[in-house]
Amino acid sequence: MVRSLTRELNEGRPARGQYACPSDTGGLLLVVLGYPAEPDAVVEVQLAGCRFALNGFGNAAFTSGQLIRRLERLAPLRRRSS
């Protein structure tokens, strides 16, 4: 499953330039990938709007709705109380 998710994150269509994402709700998931001989990699996945996946190195890609749904099933959202 980890290989499949990692492959889907890597295969996202690159997002270059500037985008307006008016339906962005601010919801996101952090995907932490641990490697035995290297530091962990953290990927921020936006759940709405343009649905970018950002790797912290200035690279962004669009994620598919299918990938978003898979990630949400693995990590159910916790709502902040007001």
Biopython code that builds the backbone (N, CA, C, O; Angstrom):
import numpy as np
from Bio.PDB.StructureBuilder import StructureBuilder

atoms = [
    (1, "MET", "N", (0.814, -1.176, 0.000)),
    (1, "MET", "CA", (0.000, 0.000, 0.000)),
    (1, "MET", "C", (0.873, 1.261, 0.000)),
    (1, "MET", "O", (0.572, 2.223, -0.708)),
    (2, "VAL", "N", (1.950, 1.258, 0.791)),
    (2, "VAL", "CA", (2.825, 2.430, 0.856)),
    (2, "VAL", "C", (3.449, 2.705, -0.509)),
    (2, "VAL", "O", (3.518, 3.854, -0.946)),
    (3, "ARG", "N", (3.900, 1.658, -1.174)),
    (3, "ARG", "CA", (4.490, 1.849, -2.510)),
    (3, "ARG", "C", (3.468, 2.431, -3.475)),
    (3, "ARG", "O", (3.791, 3.313, -4.270)),
    (4, "SER", "N", (2.245, 1.943, -3.406)),
    (4, "SER", "CA", (1.188, 2.424, -4.293)),
    (4, "SER", "C", (0.895, 3.903, -4.034)),
    (4, "SER", "O", (0.786, 4.688, -4.975)),
    (5, "LEU", "N", (0.768, 4.279, -2.771)),
    (5, "LEU", "CA", (0.508, 5.686, -2.437)),
    (5, "LEU", "C", (1.674, 6.573, -2.847)),
    (5, "LEU", "O", (1.468, 7.663, -3.382)),
    (6, "THR", "N", (2.891, 6.116, -2.602)),
    (6, "THR", "CA", (4.072, 6.888, -2.979)),
    (6, "THR", "C", (4.134, 7.075, -4.489)),
    (6, "THR", "O", (4.450, 8.159, -4.979)),
    (7, "ARG", "N", (3.829, 6.009, -5.220)),
    (7, "ARG", "CA", (3.826, 6.100, -6.689)),
    (7, "ARG", "C", (2.774, 7.116, -7.165)),
    (7, "ARG", "O", (3.041, 7.920, -8.058)),
    (8, "GLU", "N", (1.585, 7.072, -6.566)),
    (8, "GLU", "CA", (0.542, 8.025, -6.954)),
    (8, "GLU", "C", (0.949, 9.462, -6.648)),
    (8, "GLU", "O", (0.677, 10.365, -7.439)),
    (9, "LEU", "N", (1.594, 9.680, -5.516)),
    (9, "LEU", "CA", (2.067, 11.031, -5.194)),
    (9, "LEU", "C", (3.126, 11.476, -6.198)),
    (9, "LEU", "O", (3.123, 12.628, -6.632)),
    (10, "ASN", "N", (4.019, 10.583, -6.563)),
    (10, "ASN", "CA", (5.080, 10.920, -7.515)),
    (10, "ASN", "C", (4.559, 11.141, -8.933)),
    (10, "ASN", "O", (5.172, 11.869, -9.713)),
    (11, "GLU", "N", (3.437, 10.519, -9.266)),
    (11, "GLU", "CA", (2.903, 10.619, -10.625)),
    (11, "GLU", "C", (1.949, 11.792, -10.819)),
    (11, "GLU", "O", (1.378, 11.948, -11.899)),
    (12, "GLY", "N", (1.770, 12.608, -9.802)),
    (12, "GLY", "CA", (0.883, 13.767, -9.936)),
    (12, "GLY", "C", (1.374, 14.712, -11.023)),
    (12, "GLY", "O", (2.578, 14.871, -11.224)),
    (13, "ARG", "N", (0.431, 15.336, -11.722)),
    (13, "ARG", "CA", (0.786, 16.288, -12.780)),
    (13, "ARG", "C", (1.420, 17.521, -12.143)),
    (13, "ARG", "O", (0.811, 18.134, -11.266)),
    (14, "PRO", "N", (2.629, 17.900, -12.563)),
    (14, "PRO", "CA", (3.308, 19.058, -11.969)),
    (14, "PRO", "C", (2.470, 20.325, -12.070)),
    (14, "PRO", "O", (1.818, 20.581, -13.082)),
    (15, "ALA", "N", (2.503, 21.110, -11.003)),
    (15, "ALA", "CA", (1.790, 22.390, -10.961)),
    (15, "ALA", "C", (2.834, 23.494, -11.052)),
    (15, "ALA", "O", (3.596, 23.720, -10.112)),
    (16, "ARG", "N", (2.863, 24.167, -12.169)),
    (16, "ARG", "CA", (3.815, 25.265, -12.370)),
    (16, "ARG", "C", (3.040, 26.558, -12.555)),
    (16, "ARG", "O", (1.943, 26.558, -13.113)),
    (17, "GLY", "N", (3.602, 27.638, -12.096)),
    (17, "GLY", "CA", (2.940, 28.929, -12.238)),
    (17, "GLY", "C", (2.107, 29.261, -11.018)),
    (17, "GLY", "O", (2.336, 28.735, -9.929)),
    (18, "GLN", "N", (1.138, 30.142, -11.213)),
    (18, "GLN", "CA", (0.284, 30.591, -10.117)),
    (18, "GLN", "C", (-1.149, 30.158, -10.381)),
    (18, "GLN", "O", (-1.603, 30.138, -11.525)),
    (19, "TYR", "N", (-1.855, 29.813, -9.313)),
    (19, "TYR", "CA", (-3.219, 29.330, -9.425)),
    (19, "TYR", "C", (-4.102, 30.029, -8.402)),
    (19, "TYR", "O", (-3.657, 30.352, -7.301)),
    (20, "ALA", "N", (-5.334, 30.256, -8.768)),
    (20, "ALA", "CA", (-6.349, 30.730, -7.836)),
    (20, "ALA", "C", (-7.236, 29.524, -7.534)),
    (20, "ALA", "O", (-7.781, 28.902, -8.446)),
    (21, "CYS", "N", (-7.373, 29.208, -6.282)),
    (21, "CYS", "CA", (-8.139, 28.023, -5.874)),
    (21, "CYS", "C", (-9.255, 28.471, -4.929)),
    (21, "CYS", "O", (-9.140, 28.289, -3.717)),
    (22, "PRO", "N", (-10.323, 29.050, -5.459)),
    (22, "PRO", "CA", (-11.353, 29.647, -4.606)),
    (22, "PRO", "C", (-12.098, 28.659, -3.717)),
    (22, "PRO", "O", (-12.645, 29.065, -2.692)),
    (23, "SER", "N", (-12.138, 27.397, -4.066)),
    (23, "SER", "CA", (-12.869, 26.434, -3.230)),
    (23, "SER", "C", (-11.972, 25.776, -2.185)),
    (23, "SER", "O", (-12.356, 24.769, -1.591)),
    (24, "ASP", "N", (-10.787, 26.332, -1.956)),
    (24, "ASP", "CA", (-9.866, 25.781, -0.960)),
    (24, "ASP", "C", (-10.426, 26.038, 0.433)),
    (24, "ASP", "O", (-10.708, 27.182, 0.789)),
    (25, "THR", "N", (-10.586, 24.989, 1.212)),
    (25, "THR", "CA", (-11.123, 25.097, 2.568)),
    (25, "THR", "C", (-10.032, 25.161, 3.628)),
    (25, "THR", "O", (-10.316, 25.400, 4.801)),
    (26, "GLY", "N", (-8.786, 24.947, 3.218)),
    (26, "GLY", "CA", (-7.673, 24.931, 4.170)),
    (26, "GLY", "C", (-7.409, 23.560, 4.757)),
    (26, "GLY", "O", (-6.452, 23.386, 5.511)),
    (27, "GLY", "N", (-8.251, 22.569, 4.419)),
    (27, "GLY", "CA", (-8.038, 21.216, 4.926)),
    (27, "GLY", "C", (-6.829, 20.575, 4.270)),
    (27, "GLY", "O", (-6.612, 20.722, 3.067)),
    (28, "LEU", "N", (-6.051, 19.870, 5.060)),
    (28, "LEU", "CA", (-4.883, 19.187, 4.503)),
    (28, "LEU", "C", (-4.537, 17.962, 5.321)),
    (28, "LEU", "O", (-4.942, 17.820, 6.475)),
    (29, "LEU", "N", (-3.789, 17.098, 4.701)),
    (29, "LEU", "CA", (-3.219, 15.922, 5.352)),
    (29, "LEU", "C", (-1.707, 15.995, 5.205)),
    (29, "LEU", "O", (-1.192, 16.444, 4.180)),
    (30, "LEU", "N", (-1.010, 15.554, 6.226)),
    (30, "LEU", "CA", (0.439, 15.428, 6.132)),
    (30, "LEU", "C", (0.763, 13.953, 5.988)),
    (30, "LEU", "O", (0.355, 13.134, 6.812)),
    (31, "VAL", "N", (1.489, 13.623, 4.948)),
    (31, "VAL", "CA", (1.924, 12.256, 4.701)),
    (31, "VAL", "C", (3.405, 12.198, 5.057)),
    (31, "VAL", "O", (4.221, 12.894, 4.453)),
    (32, "VAL", "N", (3.746, 11.376, 6.030)),
    (32, "VAL", "CA", (5.136, 11.255, 6.464)),
    (32, "VAL", "C", (5.672, 9.913, 5.966)),
    (32, "VAL", "O", (5.159, 8.849, 6.310)),
    (33, "LEU", "N", (6.707, 9.998, 5.154)),
    (33, "LEU", "CA", (7.343, 8.808, 4.601)),
    (33, "LEU", "C", (8.685, 8.621, 5.293)),
    (33, "LEU", "O", (9.565, 9.477, 5.192)),
    (34, "GLY", "N", (8.844, 7.504, 5.996)),
    (34, "GLY", "CA", (10.076, 7.233, 6.724)),
    (34, "GLY", "C", (11.021, 6.370, 5.907)),
    (34, "GLY", "O", (10.610, 5.393, 5.280)),
    (35, "TYR", "N", (12.266, 6.737, 5.924)),
    (35, "TYR", "CA", (13.291, 5.990, 5.208)),
    (35, "TYR", "C", (14.368, 5.586, 6.202)),
    (35, "TYR", "O", (14.717, 6.381, 7.074)),
    (36, "PRO", "N", (14.908, 4.369, 6.096)),
    (36, "PRO", "CA", (15.878, 3.902, 7.082)),
    (36, "PRO", "C", (17.182, 4.695, 7.122)),
    (36, "PRO", "O", (17.737, 4.899, 8.202)),
    (37, "ALA", "N", (17.680, 5.142, 5.984)),
    (37, "ALA", "CA", (18.991, 5.791, 5.958)),
    (37, "ALA", "C", (18.911, 7.277, 5.610)),
    (37, "ALA", "O", (19.942, 7.916, 5.395)),
    (38, "GLU", "N", (17.712, 7.827, 5.553)),
    (38, "GLU", "CA", (17.541, 9.240, 5.200)),
    (38, "GLU", "C", (16.489, 9.864, 6.114)),
    (38, "GLU", "O", (15.712, 9.151, 6.750)),
    (39, "PRO", "N", (16.467, 11.196, 6.178)),
    (39, "PRO", "CA", (15.427, 11.852, 6.981)),
    (39, "PRO", "C", (14.037, 11.555, 6.413)),
    (39, "PRO", "O", (13.886, 11.272, 5.224)),
    (40, "ASP", "N", (13.034, 11.624, 7.278)),
    (40, "ASP", "CA", (11.655, 11.448, 6.828)),
    (40, "ASP", "C", (11.310, 12.513, 5.790)),
    (40, "ASP", "O", (11.815, 13.634, 5.835)),
    (41, "ALA", "N", (10.452, 12.142, 4.872)),
    (41, "ALA", "CA", (9.929, 13.087, 3.882)),
    (41, "ALA", "C", (8.492, 13.401, 4.264)),
    (41, "ALA", "O", (7.700, 12.492, 4.511)),
    (42, "VAL", "N", (8.154, 14.677, 4.313)),
    (42, "VAL", "CA", (6.802, 15.101, 4.659)),
    (42, "VAL", "C", (6.167, 15.733, 3.426)),
    (42, "VAL", "O", (6.711, 16.666, 2.836)),
    (43, "VAL", "N", (5.000, 15.204, 3.048)),
    (43, "VAL", "CA", (4.264, 15.722, 1.900)),
    (43, "VAL", "C", (2.945, 16.287, 2.424)),
    (43, "VAL", "O", (2.186, 15.594, 3.102)),
    (44, "GLU", "N", (2.686, 17.555, 2.100)),
    (44, "GLU", "CA", (1.429, 18.199, 2.484)),
    (44, "GLU", "C", (0.451, 18.042, 1.327)),
    (44, "GLU", "O", (0.745, 18.457, 0.206)),
    (45, "VAL", "N", (-0.713, 17.444, 1.589)),
    (45, "VAL", "CA", (-1.720, 17.228, 0.558)),
    (45, "VAL", "C", (-2.946, 18.067, 0.895)),
    (45, "VAL", "O", (-3.585, 17.865, 1.928)),
    (46, "GLN", "N", (-3.266, 19.004, 0.018)),
    (46, "GLN", "CA", (-4.442, 19.850, 0.202)),
    (46, "GLN", "C", (-5.679, 19.069, -0.219)),
    (46, "GLN", "O", (-5.698, 18.458, -1.287)),
    (47, "LEU", "N", (-6.713, 19.088, 0.620)),
    (47, "LEU", "CA", (-7.894, 18.266, 0.404)),
    (47, "LEU", "C", (-8.955, 18.907, -0.475)),
    (47, "LEU", "O", (-9.878, 18.220, -0.913)),
    (48, "ALA", "N", (-8.853, 20.188, -0.744)),
    (48, "ALA", "CA", (-9.858, 20.877, -1.564)),
    (48, "ALA", "C", (-9.147, 21.915, -2.431)),
    (48, "ALA", "O", (-7.921, 22.028, -2.408)),
    (49, "GLY", "N", (-9.924, 22.657, -3.181)),
    (49, "GLY", "CA", (-9.331, 23.660, -4.060)),
    (49, "GLY", "C", (-8.557, 23.002, -5.175)),
    (49, "GLY", "O", (-9.086, 22.133, -5.867)),
    (50, "CYS", "N", (-7.323, 23.396, -5.361)),
    (50, "CYS", "CA", (-6.483, 22.830, -6.427)),
    (50, "CYS", "C", (-5.931, 21.450, -6.067)),
    (50, "CYS", "O", (-5.416, 20.749, -6.937)),
    (51, "ARG", "N", (-6.031, 21.054, -4.803)),
    (51, "ARG", "CA", (-5.571, 19.737, -4.322)),
    (51, "ARG", "C", (-4.099, 19.485, -4.651)),
    (51, "ARG", "O", (-3.740, 18.458, -5.226)),
    (52, "PHE", "N", (-3.262, 20.448, -4.273)),
    (52, "PHE", "CA", (-1.832, 20.293, -4.487)),
    (52, "PHE", "C", (-1.239, 19.312, -3.477)),
    (52, "PHE", "O", (-1.722, 19.194, -2.351)),
    (53, "ALA", "N", (-0.199, 18.620, -3.891)),
    (53, "ALA", "CA", (0.680, 17.878, -2.986)),
    (53, "ALA", "C", (2.001, 18.634, -3.029)),
    (53, "ALA", "O", (2.579, 18.827, -4.098)),
    (54, "LEU", "N", (2.478, 19.063, -1.858)),
    (54, "LEU", "CA", (3.697, 19.869, -1.760)),
    (54, "LEU", "C", (4.729, 19.096, -0.956)),
    (54, "LEU", "O", (4.427, 18.560, 0.110)),
    (55, "ASN", "N", (5.949, 19.044, -1.474)),
    (55, "ASN", "CA", (6.967, 18.237, -0.796)),
    (55, "ASN", "C", (7.953, 19.039, 0.045)),
    (55, "ASN", "O", (8.909, 18.465, 0.566)),
    (56, "GLY", "N", (7.757, 20.322, 0.192)),
    (56, "GLY", "CA", (8.656, 21.125, 1.013)),
    (56, "GLY", "C", (9.913, 21.587, 0.299)),
    (56, "GLY", "O", (10.723, 22.301, 0.891)),
    (57, "PHE", "N", (10.099, 21.202, -0.951)),
    (57, "PHE", "CA", (11.263, 21.613, -1.729)),
    (57, "PHE", "C", (10.854, 22.485, -2.907)),
    (57, "PHE", "O", (11.607, 22.610, -3.872)),
    (58, "GLY", "N", (9.682, 23.084, -2.843)),
    (58, "GLY", "CA", (9.223, 23.951, -3.923)),
    (58, "GLY", "C", (8.554, 23.206, -5.062)),
    (58, "GLY", "O", (8.211, 23.811, -6.078)),
    (59, "ASN", "N", (8.364, 21.903, -4.911)),
    (59, "ASN", "CA", (7.696, 21.120, -5.945)),
    (59, "ASN", "C", (6.249, 20.884, -5.548)),
    (59, "ASN", "O", (5.963, 20.511, -4.411)),
    (60, "ALA", "N", (5.348, 21.101, -6.477)),
    (60, "ALA", "CA", (3.931, 20.866, -6.231)),
    (60, "ALA", "C", (3.363, 20.077, -7.393)),
    (60, "ALA", "O", (3.825, 20.192, -8.528)),
    (61, "ALA", "N", (2.351, 19.273, -7.089)),
    (61, "ALA", "CA", (1.676, 18.495, -8.121)),
    (61, "ALA", "C", (0.199, 18.429, -7.780)),
    (61, "ALA", "O", (-0.186, 18.509, -6.614)),
    (62, "PHE", "N", (-0.620, 18.284, -8.808)),
    (62, "PHE", "CA", (-2.043, 18.076, -8.598)),
    (62, "PHE", "C", (-2.256, 16.621, -8.186)),
    (62, "PHE", "O", (-1.632, 15.721, -8.748)),
    (63, "THR", "N", (-3.126, 16.388, -7.216)),
    (63, "THR", "CA", (-3.442, 15.021, -6.801)),
    (63, "THR", "C", (-4.811, 14.640, -7.332)),
    (63, "THR", "O", (-5.676, 15.496, -7.517)),
    (64, "SER", "N", (-4.999, 13.377, -7.573)),
    (64, "SER", "CA", (-6.284, 12.898, -8.082)),
    (64, "SER", "C", (-7.293, 12.781, -6.950)),
    (64, "SER", "O", (-6.927, 12.640, -5.784)),
    (65, "GLY", "N", (-8.558, 12.841, -7.310)),
    (65, "GLY", "CA", (-9.609, 12.637, -6.331)),
    (65, "GLY", "C", (-9.524, 11.257, -5.707)),
    (65, "GLY", "O", (-9.824, 11.084, -4.525)),
    (66, "GLN", "N", (-9.114, 10.268, -6.502)),
    (66, "GLN", "CA", (-8.963, 8.896, -6.005)),
    (66, "GLN", "C", (-7.909, 8.840, -4.898)),
    (66, "GLN", "O", (-8.118, 8.190, -3.874)),
    (67, "LEU", "N", (-6.783, 9.516, -5.104)),
    (67, "LEU", "CA", (-5.734, 9.523, -4.086)),
    (67, "LEU", "C", (-6.217, 10.225, -2.818)),
    (67, "LEU", "O", (-5.964, 9.750, -1.710)),
    (68, "ILE", "N", (-6.906, 11.345, -2.975)),
    (68, "ILE", "CA", (-7.437, 12.069, -1.812)),
    (68, "ILE", "C", (-8.354, 11.147, -1.003)),
    (68, "ILE", "O", (-8.236, 11.082, 0.220)),
    (69, "ARG", "N", (-9.256, 10.441, -1.666)),
    (69, "ARG", "CA", (-10.186, 9.540, -0.970)),
    (69, "ARG", "C", (-9.435, 8.418, -0.243)),
    (69, "ARG", "O", (-9.795, 8.060, 0.879)),
    (70, "ARG", "N", (-8.405, 7.870, -0.869)),
    (70, "ARG", "CA", (-7.613, 6.814, -0.218)),
    (70, "ARG", "C", (-6.940, 7.350, 1.044)),
    (70, "ARG", "O", (-6.955, 6.693, 2.084)),
    (71, "LEU", "N", (-6.353, 8.534, 0.953)),
    (71, "LEU", "CA", (-5.685, 9.122, 2.111)),
    (71, "LEU", "C", (-6.679, 9.439, 3.220)),
    (71, "LEU", "O", (-6.378, 9.235, 4.396)),
    (72, "GLU", "N", (-7.852, 9.933, 2.863)),
    (72, "GLU", "CA", (-8.863, 10.249, 3.875)),
    (72, "GLU", "C", (-9.350, 8.987, 4.589)),
    (72, "GLU", "O", (-9.646, 9.033, 5.782)),
    (73, "ARG", "N", (-9.437, 7.869, 3.881)),
    (73, "ARG", "CA", (-9.834, 6.609, 4.527)),
    (73, "ARG", "C", (-8.757, 6.139, 5.505)),
    (73, "ARG", "O", (-9.070, 5.574, 6.553)),
    (74, "LEU", "N", (-7.501, 6.371, 5.164)),
    (74, "LEU", "CA", (-6.405, 5.959, 6.048)),
    (74, "LEU", "C", (-6.261, 6.856, 7.269)),
    (74, "LEU", "O", (-5.851, 6.403, 8.338)),
    (75, "ALA", "N", (-6.597, 8.116, 7.105)),
    (75, "ALA", "CA", (-6.427, 9.086, 8.195)),
    (75, "ALA", "C", (-7.701, 9.919, 8.307)),
    (75, "ALA", "O", (-7.762, 11.024, 7.768)),
    (76, "PRO", "N", (-8.715, 9.408, 8.995)),
    (76, "PRO", "CA", (-9.961, 10.156, 9.122)),
    (76, "PRO", "C", (-9.699, 11.558, 9.672)),
    (76, "PRO", "O", (-8.867, 11.745, 10.559)),
    (77, "LEU", "N", (-10.411, 12.523, 9.138)),
    (77, "LEU", "CA", (-10.218, 13.921, 9.532)),
    (77, "LEU", "C", (-10.640, 14.158, 10.973)),
    (77, "LEU", "O", (-11.651, 13.641, 11.448)),
    (78, "ARG", "N", (-9.828, 14.957, 11.646)),
    (78, "ARG", "CA", (-10.198, 15.422, 12.984)),
    (78, "ARG", "C", (-10.562, 16.885, 12.843)),
    (78, "ARG", "O", (-9.779, 17.671, 12.311)),
    (79, "ARG", "N", (-11.708, 17.248, 13.301)),
    (79, "ARG", "CA", (-12.175, 18.634, 13.229)),
    (79, "ARG", "C", (-11.705, 19.388, 14.464)),
    (79, "ARG", "O", (-11.733, 18.872, 15.581)),
    (80, "ARG", "N", (-11.273, 20.619, 14.232)),
    (80, "ARG", "CA", (-10.912, 21.483, 15.368)),
    (80, "ARG", "C", (-12.184, 22.037, 15.987)),
    (80, "ARG", "O", (-13.112, 22.418, 15.273)),
    (81, "SER", "N", (-12.230, 22.081, 17.292)),
    (81, "SER", "CA", (-13.403, 22.687, 17.936)),
    (81, "SER", "C", (-13.190, 24.188, 18.019)),
    (81, "SER", "O", (-12.066, 24.655, 18.204)),
    (82, "SER", "N", (-14.278, 24.942, 17.880)),
    (82, "SER", "CA", (-14.187, 26.408, 17.869)),
    (82, "SER", "C", (-14.149, 26.960, 19.259)),
    (82, "SER", "O", (-14.073, 28.176, 19.438)),
]
sb = StructureBuilder()
sb.init_structure("model")
sb.init_model(0)
sb.init_chain("A")
sb.init_seg("    ")
for serial, (resi, resn, name, xyz) in enumerate(atoms, 1):
    if name == "N":
        sb.init_residue(resn, " ", resi, " ")
    sb.init_atom(name, np.array(xyz, "f"), 0.0, 1.0, " ", f" {name:<3s}", serial, name[0])
structure = sb.get_structure()
